C-alpha cells in the first residue's frame, strides 16, 4: 500500500527533529556537534505516534486552543531564555492591548519540539499558532496541517519583510518570520594584510580564483593547521543549509525549481559535478579538516578562515576584537549565495479563531517587535524598519553586514513538500564526497532517491 501523506509528513518531522538549526534561534555557536538525523520511523512506530500526545510537557499551563476566545501558541524556544522572554513579552503586550483574544503560550525544548508537532499533527491536536522552521512550511501546507494566513496580501507586503522570510506555498502566504541568520566567512584583517590577500566586500566578493589562491597562500604559510574550517563535522540540516548555496553559486541546485519534479541535470550536471569535485578537494588536499574535534579552531588561531553562520559573531569578536572581519562568501561563478529562512509563525488548519491567531502573527512583525527580538537575541531582523530600531543592525551597526548579505545574497531552500528528502540525500552525497567517495556516483544516487520519492508522492502536487 502506498504510504499516506500523513505518513510521509511524520517521517519528515522526525528527520527535522535532528536538524542543526542554523537558520534559527540562538545567538551563539552550537554547544556541541549537532546530532545526525533520527532514523526513519517504521509504519508501526508512526501508528503509535497517532495515539501519542506531544512528547514533552509544556512549560506553561494552557487553555486548549479554540476554547472561548483563547488562542494557544507553541514555541520551540523553552531552552533559549532570550528568545522565549521576547515571545512572552509580545504575548503580554498583545493581550493587554485588546480584549478579543487571549494568546496563551506553551513552550518546548527545541530538541523535542518537532517531535511534539509531528504527534499533534497526526492526532489533529495542533494549537492555533505553530512555530515552524522555514523548510518545513511547504510540507505542513501540503499535508493540510496549516492554513494560508487570513490576512490581505497587501497588509503583509506593507511590512516590507525580507522576501525569504515569508513562508509561501503555491502562491499563498502561510507563515512570517521575525529573524534570520547569514552565512559568511570570518577572517582577521592582520592575516589578510600579512599575506597580501585582498579584503572582499559585499559589492566585490572574492572570485573562486581569488578564494583558491587565498587558500593556497594560507596553507603554504605553515602558520595554521588548516586554511579553512567549514564545520564539516556537523551533520543534519547543516549540509544543505551551508553547502547547497555554494552549489547554487556554481550553477547547480538541489532540484529543478521550474517544476520541482526532477533533480536530473541539476544536482548531478556539469556545474554540480565541478563544484562537488572542488568541495571534495578541500579535504583531500588538506585545506579543510573533515571531522574537526570542535568548531573553535578559528577562534583559537589554529585555522585562518571560518565559514559558518552569523550566530558565531559574538564569539569571534570576543576572540579577535577589532581584528575580526565579517566577509561575504565567494562567488563560484553565478554570484554569492547564502541560505535563508528561519523559524516562523503559522496558523493551524484546526484553529477555531484563525483571525485572532493571524492578528497576533502580524503583531509580532511590527518594527518594534522585530527589533525587540533582534536586540535580545542578536539575530538578523527581517525588516528594514525593525533593523533601524536596533543598535547592531542599523546603518553603521557592527552587525549591519549580516543584514546587507541577507538582502543581497539570500536564497531560500527549495519550497517543496519533498524538501526533507532533498536535505537528507544531499547530506548523504556530501558526506560521501567529503570522505573520498566517487563524486558522480554520489550525486547520481542522490538524484535517483529524490526522483523516486517525488514519484511515490505523486509529484507533491506539482503535476
C-alpha positions, 0 to 999 in steps of 0.5 A: 500500500502506498504510504499516506501523506500523513505518513510521509509528513511524520517521517519528515518531522522526525528527520527535522527533529535532528536538524542543526538549526542554523537558520534559527534561534540562538545567538551563539555557536552550537554547544556541541556537534549537532546530532545526525538525523533520527532514523526513519520511523517504521509504519508501526512506530508512526501508528503509535505516534497517532495515539501519542500526545506531544512528547514533552510537557509544556512549560506553561499551563494552557487553555486548549486552543479554540476554547472561548476566545483563547488562542494557544501558541507553541514555541520551540524556544523553552531552552533559549531564555532570550528568545522565549522572554521576547515571545512572552513579552509580545504575548503580554503586550498583545493581550493587554492591548485588546480584549478579543483574544487571549494568546496563551503560550506553551513552550518546548525544548527545541530538541523535542519540539518537532517531535511534539508537532509531528504527534499533534499533527497526526492526532489533529491536536495542533494549537492555533499558532505553530512555530515552524522552521522555514523548510518545513512550511511547504510540507505542513501546507501540503499535508493540510496541517496549516492554513494560508494566513487570513490576512490581505496580501497587501497588509503583509507586503506593507511590512516590507519583510525580507522576501525569504522570510515569508513562508509561501506555498503555491502562491499563498502566504502561510507563515512570517518570520521575525529573524534570520541568520547569514552565512559568511566567512570570518577572517582577521584583517592582520592575516589578510594584510600579512599575506597580501590577500585582498579584503572582499566586500559585499559589492566585490566578493572574492572570485573562486580564483581569488578564494583558491589562491587565498587558500593556497597562500594560507596553507603554504604559510605553515602558520595554521593547521588548516586554511579553512574550517567549514564545520564539516563535522556537523551533520543534519540540516547543516549540509544543505543549509551551508553547502547547497548555496555554494552549489547554487553559486556554481550553477547547480541546485538541489532540484529543478525549481521550474517544476520541482519534479526532477533533480536530473541535470541539476544536482548531478550536471556539469556545474554540480559535478565541478563544484562537488569535485572542488568541495571534495578537494578541500579535504583531500588536499588538506585545506579543510579538516573533515571531522574537526574535534570542535568548531573553535579552531578559528577562534583559537588561531589554529585555522585562518578562515571560518565559514559558518553562520552569523550566530558565531559573531559574538564569539569571534569578536570576543576572540579577535576584537577589532581584528575580526572581519565579517566577509561575504562568501565567494562567488563560484561563478553565478554570484554569492549565495547564502541560505535563508529562512528561519523559524516562523509563525503559522496558523493551524488548519484546526484553529477555531479563531484563525483571525485572532491567531493571524492578528497576533502573527502580524503583531509580532512583525511590527518594527518594534517587535522585530527589533525587540527580538533582534536586540535580545537575541542578536539575530538578523531582523527581517525588516528594514524598519525593525533593523533601524530600531536596533543598535547592531543592525542599523546603518553603521551597526557592527552587525549591519553586514549580516543584514546587507548579505541577507538582502543581497545574497539570500536564497531560500531552500527549495519550497517543496513538500519533498524538501526533507528528502532533498536535505537528507540525500544531499547530506548523504552525497556530501558526506560521501564526497567529503570522505573520498567517495566517487563524486558522480556516483554520489550525486547520481544516487542522490538524484535517483532517491529524490526522483523516486520519492517525488514519484511515490508522492505523486509529484507533491502536487506539482503535476 
